[in-house]
Amino acid sequence: MIQVRLLLLAVGVAASGLLAACGGGNPQVSNDTCSDTQGGAADPYYAEPGTNGTPVGQQIPQMPHYHVNPPTKVHYEHTPPTSGCHYNLGYGIAPLQAGVYVNPVAPEYWVHNLEHGYIVVLYHCPTGCADEVLKLRQWYATQGADTGLAATVGNANSYAKSIVIPYAQDFGHRFAAISWDWYDPFNTLDTMPTGELQKFYDNHVGNSPESLSAP
């Protein structure tokens, strides 16, 4: 399953490269001024999502959530972003397909996952962290299918709403767990059922503005 996801990632990265090449440059927008390029008139802010019990992590001020088109680059107000403007290119590209990745992908693609109730787990290891990445793969494999998604698409087509992905930019820690409007950075990885990562996942998964809609 992971091999399939990595293959899909390679295709997605190649596609994003083509989009940038065809775009004739990378227009940049500040997240607090990005406009709704899809022509809608939606409120730029959502109601703050709830949590499953006492909150875990840091609550980050929400950023507007309009769709922008590649190759536009968003200047997010928090690094790494926990909400904000993002691409809307269909499941598998933006939002990314659930799974474990080995190459960074721009946040404009996976911020859409946050909007749908995913937990995004980032790792930034300039000198390598192969053992920890293996633990993250094993952790991901233990997460059950999202119950809200199962009710929408059926158990046969449901999956754990999570992505594990490297982050190219230094954010001051080696690891971080992110959900819509919530952030939990740490340097020591604990993937045990009582560890910080699992606590954050259980506390926030499925709590987002569009968590009940596929993907």
N, C-alpha and C positions, 0 to 999 in steps of 0.2 A: 504493500500500500504506500509506504513512504517513497519507494522508487518511482511509483506513478506520480506522486505529488511533485517530486523533484523534476521529473520530465516535464510536467505541466508548468513548473516554475521557469524552466529553460525557455519554453515556448512563450510564456508571458513576458519574460525579460526581453526576448528577441523582438516581440511585438511592440513593447514600449520603446525600444530603440528605434524601430521603424517609424513610430509615431513622432518621435522627437526629430528624426531626420527629415520627415515630410513637413514638419511644422514650420521650418524656416526660423528656428530660434526657440527660446524658452521664455515666453512672457511670464512675468512674475506679478503676483498680487499679494497684498497684505491680507491676512485672514479676517481682519476686522473691517475690511472694505470690499471683499470679494462679492461679486454680484451673482444673482441667480441666472446663469447662462441658459437654463432650460426654459425660461419664459414663464415660470410659475410665480405665484405671489405668496408663497408660504412664509410663515413667521420664521425669521432667521435663528430663533432660539427655541429649544424644547423645554418642557418642564423638567426639572432635575429628576433623574432616575432614583428609585429607591434602592435599598440594599436588603440582602437576606440576613437580617439580624444586625447586631452592632457593627457599624462601618469599619472596614479594614482598609488601610492606606490613607492617602491624602486626597482630599477633594480639590479639583482644579477648576477654576472658572471656565464656564462653557464658552466655546467659540462658535460663530455662525456656521451653519451646516450646508450651505448652498453647494450645488454641483458645479464644477468647473471642468473644462475640457483639456485633455492633453494637447500640447506639452506644457501647459500652464503649471508653474511651480508656486505653491502657497507658502507664504512666510508665516508659519505657525507661531502663536504667542507662547507656546510651551514646548520645550524639547525634552523628550519626544512628545508629539501631540497626543492629547487625550480626547479631542473632539475637533471639529472644524470642517472647512470646505474640503471637498474630495471629488475623485472621479466616480463616474457611474457608467461602467462599461460591461456590466453583466457578470454573473457569478463565474469565478475562475480567473477573472482578470481584475476587476474592481467591483465588488469585493473579491479578494483572493479566496481560492479554495482552502478549506480548513486543512491543517496538516503542519508538518515540520519542514522548514526550508533551510538551505545552506548558503544562499546568496541574498544580500540585502535587496529589498524592493522599496521604492520611494513611498513615504507614508501617504501620499495622495491616493494610493491604491488601497491600503489596508485601513485607513480611517473609516472607510465605508463599512468594514467589518465591525468596528466598534459600534457604529450606529445600529447594527443588527444584533447586538447583544453578545458579541464575541469577547473573549479574553485574549489579548495579544501579549505574548511573552517575548521580550526582547533580550538579546545578549550582545554585548560589545566586548570582545576579547581580542585586542590587537596582537597579542602574543600567543593566541590559541587557547581553547578550553574544550578539547575533544571529549574529555571525561564528563564534563558537565553537560555538553550537548547530548551525549548518549543518555544521561539521566533524564534530560528533558524529553527526549524521544520516548523513553520508557514511561515517563509521567504522562505524556500526551496519550499514550496507548491505553492508560488506565481510566481515562475520563469517559463516562458514559454518554450516550446520545442525548442531546438537548431535548427535554420533555416538551417544551413549547413548540419546537420545530417538529417533533414527532407528531404532535397533534395537527400540524399544518400539512405536512407532506407525507405522513405515515412512517411507521417505525422502520420499514425497509429502506427508506431514503433519508433517514435522519443521521446525524453525526454530532460529535462534540464540537461546540462552537468555540474553537480555540485555534490560534496560530502561534507557532514558535518560529521566530525569524531573527536573523542577525540585523543589527542596526549600525550603520556605517559611522554615524556621528557620535562623538564622545558625549555622554550625558552625565558623567561624574560617578557612575556606578557600572558594575559589570552586568547586572541583570535588572529587569524591571517587569512588573506585571501591570497591564493597563486595561481599563474598561472605559466606557463613555463617562468622562468627567472624573475618573479616579485613577490614581497613580501610586505605585508601591515599588520603590527602588531598593535593591539590596546587593551586597557584594558576595555574600556566601549563599550558595544555592542549597536549599533544603526541599527536596521533593517528597518527603514523607507525608503521610496523611495528616499529620499534625503540624506540618511546616507552613511557613509564611505563604508560599506559592499556592498551596491547596486552600488555605484559609481565604486568600484573596479571590481565587477562582469561585469557591462556593458562595462567597459573599456577594459577588457581582455578576456572575454569568447570567445572561438573560435579562439583566436590568438595563434597559436602554430604550431610546425612543421608538425603535422599530423592531423590537426583539421578537414579536410574535409573527413577523412576516419572513418568508424565506428570502434569502438563503439563511 
